[in-house]
Amino acid sequence: MNFFLEVLVGGLLSGVMYALVALGFVMIYKASGVFNFAQGAMVYLAALSVVGIMEWGAPLWLAVVLAFSIMTAFGIATEKFVLRKLVNQPPIALFMATIGLAFFIEGLAPMIFGSEPRALDLGIVDEPIPWILDNWNMVISKFDLVAAGVGAVLVATLALFFQFTRVGRALRAVADDHQAALSIGIPLQNIWAIVWGVAGFVALVAGMMWGARNGVQFALTFTALKALPVLILGGFTSVPGAIVGGLIIGASEKLAEIYIPPVMEGMFGGNFGGIEGWFPYVLALLFLLVRPEGLFGEKHIDRV
Amino acid sequence: MLYREAGQFKTTYAADQQLFPIRQDRIGLMLLAVAFFGVPLFASEYWFSAILIPFLIFALAALGLNILTGYAGQLSLGTAAFMAVGAYAAYNFQLRVEGIPILVSFICAGLTAAGVGILFGLPSLRIKGFYLAVATLAAQFFIVWCLTKFPWLSNHSSSGVISAQDVVILGFNFDTPVSKYLLVLAIVSVMALAAKNLVRSSTGRAWMAVRDMDVAASVIGIKLMPTKLLAFAVSSFYCGVAGALYAFCYLGSVEPDGFSLDMSFKILFMIIIGGVGSILGCFLGAAFILLLPIFLDYSLPAVAELFGLPFSNATVSHIQILMFGALIMFFLIVEPHGLARLWQIAKEKLRLWPFPH
């Protein structure tokens, strides 16, 4: 039982990390209807620019500030030079454009900052918390807990930002109906630029957490792929959905990795590790068959 | 002056409905066919094994994806996985069925891939768009994992690597690059012609109706389920045969991890750049995507030397990735219908030249 709990909590905490990436997707999808496949590449770019700038001799805080400006500038440039020109194209075309954008970033970022894997030290150690280890006999990483805390703070901040600021209200209006928002005088293009800036910020946070945990390397771009089933579970348009989806995916993939292979080995023999590579997708797929719009997504009605 | 349809009057429906109704197109196509079959007289082995054979195979895979994405409107990110199914199925048919002709096992491989494609296409009845794209990712990861983990599929070789058997048809062993090229060329030509016919049949028109608006399509009496599943089946069949050729005629030995997500993306890029919803586009796109890295490999060091820049192999691969991304965005913005559309525009211009309106 203890072991089960340990796996479960570990999974939930890593689920928070997925949710961090998924949040970036939700932001952009809500505001502009673009499914931004490049979010993972943006996470990579953000982490790489923090590490790269620190290598040039800047302290951590300065690197973070500079990386944030890079991400914002990049987001605005993307909006201006790519997405604005694709307005009124079918969503699939926009999606494919963001795949192109992802490749663009994956080529550009290592050209500027170097491609060798590096460690990012945020001053948090990845070790079990002694108190929980003594009293409950469970291994819960300090780092994961901090990451969960950061995730919670980020979500709370975003929720407050959306709910109570002028820009946040405008963002929600745009998300609701582009044309109505435009007709009451909300500058659509500025809003989109802001959204891309915020998505860049979310990518920066996610990139720093992931980079500190697994090292800053190309594999960071794959975090985006793991965030996709999270989105499907939670629904593309829901911030709480991203969190809940992340937790479900994180917990279930870790549990599946521990508990399914022994069963399959009993049935077929051989080694069946690595289930977590596909389990989230199949889970999401099965889930889609029951609820195509996700847990918290909006129900979609088609008209001819 | 060269390209003029004026004066080519059609007096029968049959003539009007030809695949290539314009005489110049037919002549051009014949010249092209002769050129392709005449290549063996001139090209070197490198050309066959490094450029022409992969070009044809990827064009076939792109054709498969284009049927699904370009004609039926269902975005798939799992093309490489269906190719993997084809490759492993062909290997197993050859291995386990006594005396099966290789072409039959290619067809069986295609059918196996079609079956798997239908399985993963089933969700498309409930979901569409991005959701479906994610569902096909499940196929990509799950299939590759299965091929690695079930040793029976790769005849208990380590890490799932298979070595394709010899390609022998009627006692003739296709073991030289030239003969393999001709075999692949023949198969690809037949399948491309079949695809060209298929997409102008009622099936193809039903696909396009579903692509343009599926609710409207079902209102006018197109049954969505068979139409979508057929698109998945045919598309996966093409990808499966492409995968079998990839293993048997191009690489010789393949491993599951070779059929990666990157390969799926590469094929997706081929149809975006070549032209979504165009048979010709698949070939143009495949040629473009395959030739661009080779071109960059040769030209970039020279350019760097010219400007005295530091240069490494890693930079070349980064620039390649960057160029791919930039080109995708460029094409989507400037010419969403790709190279095939550019070719069409060129034809229109030629038609009027030298006296445009």
Interface residues (C-beta under 8 A of the other chain):
Chain A: F35 V82 K85 L86 Q89 P91 I92 A93 F95 M96 A97 I99 G100 L101 A102 F103 F104 I105 E106 G107 L108 P110 M111 S115 L225 L228 P229 L231 I232 F236 F268 G270 N271 F272 G274 I275 G277 W278 Y281 V282 A284 L285 L288 L289 P292 D302 R303 V304
Chain B: G73 L75 P123 R126 I127 G129 F130 Y131 A133 V134 A135 L137 A138 F141 F142 W145 T148 K149 F150 P151 M213 V215 A216 V219 L261 F265 L268 I272 A314 T315 H318 I319 Q320 I321 L322 M323 F324 G325 A326 L327 I328 M329 L332 I333 P336
